[in-house]
Amino acid sequence: MAAGTNNDAAPQPRDRGFPFVTVAATLATLFVFLGLMVLAYKSPNYLDGTRPEPKPDQEARLREVRARNDAVLAGSGAKMSVPAATGELLGKLKSEKDRLPFPAPEPPQPAAAADPKKK
C-alpha cells in the first residue's frame, strides 16, 4: 500500500435510531397551531362593530371638486372661463392625424375672443 491512502481508517457513520425528539416537537407545533386556529375561528369579530361611513355620491363629489376648481380659478384672476379654455385647447390639439382617443376629430372651434395681451 502507498502512504496516505488508508481507506480502512475512515470512521463509519453510526446508526442513531428514530428521531423521537424531532417528531415530538413537530407534532407539538402542529397541535399548537391547530389549537390557535380553532381559538381564532371561535373568537368574536371585534372589528365588526365599526362600519366605515358610506361613500358619498360620485356625481356630487365631482360637482364639489369642479366648484372648488372654479373658485380657485376665479380667485386667481383667470382671464378665461374653463369652457372657453377647454374649447381653445381642444381646437389646437386635434388634427386629422388624431385617431385615439377620439374616433373622428372634432371640427376646429374658433378661438373665443383671443386678443393679444395689451398693456
N, C-alpha and C positions, 0 to 999 in steps of 0.2 A: 504494500500500500504506500501511496505517496503521502508525504507530510501535509497536513492541513485539510485533508478530505475525509474527515472522520464523520460519516453519516450516522453511525450507530449511537453516537453520544447525544443526538438531538432529543430533547425531552418530549415525551408523548403527552398529548392532551389528556387530562383525566376526566372521567365521567362525573359530572356534577349532580345529575339527577333532575327531578322535576322542579321547576321554579315556583314553589309554593308561595313565596312572598310576593312575587310579581303578579301571580294570578289573584291572590287575595287583595292586593292593592287595586288592581283593575276592577274587580267585582265591587269593591267598596266604593270606588269612584263612580261606577255605573249606577249603583243604588242610591248614592247621594244625589246624583244628577236627576234620576227619575223622581226622587222624593221632592226635590226643589221644583221640578216641572209640575208635579201634582199640586204642590202648595201654590205656585203661581197661577195655575188654572182655576183653583178653587177660591182664591182671594178675590175680594170685590174690586171693581174697577174704580179707583179713586179719581180718575180723570173724567169720568162720565158726567159728573155734575156741572162742569164748566163748559158751557156751549159757546162757541165763537159767535160773535154778532153776525147777523145775516149781511151778506154783501149788498151794498147799495146798487140800485138800478144802473146798468151800464150807460144807458142813454142820459140819465140825469147827471151822472158823473162826467160824461163827455160835455154836456152843456155847461157844467160848472167850470171845467178846465178851459173851455172856449171863452167863457165870460171872464175868467181870470186873465187869460192871454190878451183879450181885447182891452181889459183895464190896464194892463201893463203897456200895451201899445199906445193907448190914449194918454197915459201918464208920461210916457217918454217923448211925446211930441212927434209921433209918427206922421209923416207927410201924406201917407196914402192909406186908405182903408184896406182891410185884409182881402175882401173880394176883388178890389181893383188890383192889388199887388199880385194876387193869385192869377188873375186873368192875364196880366202883363207877363209874368214869368212863364206861364204855360204857352203863351204865344211865342215867346223867344226860344223855349226849349224844344218844342215839337217841330219836326220836319217830315218830309216824305219818306225818309230813310227809317224813321222810327217804326218798329214793329212790336216791340214789347215795352211796356206792359199794356199798351193801347192797341186794339186791333186795327183801327183806322185813325190817322192823325186828324185832330180837330182843325177846323179852318182857323187861320190866323185871326186873332182878335185885334181890332185897332187899339193902339195904346190909349189909355184913358187919360187924356189931358196931360201928355208928357211934355212939360215945359222944362227947358234947361234952367239950372239954378241961376237966378238973377239976384244980384246983390247991388 
